């Protein structure tokens, strides 16, 4: 039981940092799973801005917005989006690892 709790905490941490923040930087659409929690009544959109602070250096920033039924855009914080998406991704990762342990644990004992 203790190993499962530590594994769950690890998976949620990895979901937030590696999956939501890390992979979410390259594939922003994976963070849309947080929509029911951060933008329950509207649509969740992202806006990308490209800056060139000096020649040869490009910086891309992404801002998340929640647009409600009236068309009002509200900026969402990165932590909000990453936290809820990361917890969901972490739980999926935990279930995946748990299932792998079940399958490969039975093969070893047989």
C-alpha positions as CSV (number, residue, x, y, z in Angstrom):
1,X,0.0,0.0,0.0
2,X,2.8,2.4,0.9
3,X,4.5,1.7,-2.5
4,X,1.2,2.5,-4.3
5,X,0.8,5.9,-2.5
6,X,4.4,6.8,-3.3
7,X,3.9,5.7,-6.9
8,X,0.7,7.8,-7.1
9,X,2.5,10.9,-5.7
10,X,5.3,10.3,-8.2
11,X,3.0,9.9,-11.1
12,X,1.0,13.1,-10.3
13,X,4.3,15.0,-10.0
14,X,5.5,13.7,-13.3
15,X,2.1,14.4,-14.8
16,X,2.4,18.1,-13.8
17,X,6.0,18.7,-14.6
18,X,7.0,16.3,-17.4
19,X,3.8,15.8,-19.2
20,X,1.7,19.0,-18.8
21,X,4.6,21.5,-18.6
22,X,7.2,19.6,-20.7
23,X,5.2,17.9,-23.4
24,X,2.6,20.7,-23.2
25,X,5.2,23.2,-24.4
26,X,5.6,21.2,-27.6
27,X,2.0,19.9,-27.9
28,X,-0.3,22.5,-26.2
29,X,-3.5,20.6,-27.1
30,X,-2.7,17.9,-24.5
31,X,-3.5,20.5,-21.8
32,X,-7.1,20.9,-23.1
33,X,-8.1,18.1,-20.7
34,X,-8.1,20.7,-17.9
35,X,-11.0,22.6,-19.6
36,X,-13.8,21.2,-17.4
37,X,-11.9,22.5,-14.3
38,X,-10.5,25.8,-15.4
39,X,-13.1,26.9,-18.0
40,X,-16.3,25.0,-17.3
41,X,-18.8,27.1,-19.2
42,X,-16.7,28.3,-22.2
43,X,-14.1,27.5,-24.7
44,X,-10.4,27.2,-23.8
45,X,-8.0,28.7,-26.4
46,X,-4.3,29.5,-26.5
47,X,-2.5,32.4,-28.1
48,X,1.1,32.2,-29.1
49,X,3.4,35.2,-29.3
50,X,6.8,35.1,-31.0
51,X,9.5,37.6,-29.8
52,X,12.9,38.2,-31.2
53,X,14.9,39.9,-28.4
54,X,18.1,39.9,-30.5
55,X,19.2,38.4,-33.9
56,X,19.3,34.6,-33.8
57,X,17.1,34.2,-30.7
58,X,13.4,33.4,-30.9
59,X,11.2,33.2,-27.9
60,X,7.7,31.7,-28.1
61,X,5.2,32.4,-25.3
62,X,1.8,30.8,-25.0
63,X,-1.1,32.3,-23.1
64,X,-4.3,30.4,-22.3
65,X,-7.7,32.1,-22.3
66,X,-11.2,31.1,-21.3
67,X,-13.9,32.6,-23.6
68,X,-17.4,32.5,-22.1
69,X,-20.7,32.5,-23.9
70,X,-20.8,36.3,-24.0
71,X,-17.4,36.4,-25.7
72,X,-15.5,37.7,-22.7
73,X,-11.9,36.5,-22.7
74,X,-10.3,35.7,-19.3
75,X,-6.6,34.9,-19.1
76,X,-5.8,31.7,-17.4
77,X,-2.7,31.2,-15.3
78,X,-0.1,28.7,-16.4
79,X,-0.3,27.0,-13.0
80,X,-4.0,26.5,-13.2
81,X,-3.8,24.8,-16.6
82,X,-0.7,22.8,-15.8
83,X,-1.9,21.7,-12.4
84,X,-5.3,20.3,-13.5
85,X,-4.0,18.8,-16.7
86,X,-1.0,17.3,-14.9
87,X,-3.1,15.7,-12.3
88,X,-5.3,14.1,-14.9
89,X,-2.2,12.9,-16.9
90,X,-0.6,11.7,-13.7
91,X,-3.6,9.6,-12.8
92,X,-3.6,8.1,-16.3
93,X,0.1,7.4,-16.0
94,X,-0.5,5.7,-12.6
95,X,-3.2,3.4,-14.0
96,X,-1.0,2.6,-17.0
97,X,1.9,1.6,-14.7
98,X,-0.4,-0.3,-12.4
99,X,-1.7,-2.3,-15.3
100,X,1.8,-3.0,-16.6
101,X,2.7,-4.3,-13.1
102,X,-0.3,-6.5,-13.1
103,X,0.4,-8.0,-16.5
104,X,4.2,-8.5,-16.1
105,X,3.8,-9.6,-12.4
106,X,1.6,-12.5,-13.5
107,X,4.0,-13.5,-16.2
108,X,6.9,-13.7,-13.8
109,X,4.9,-15.8,-11.3
110,X,3.7,-18.3,-13.9
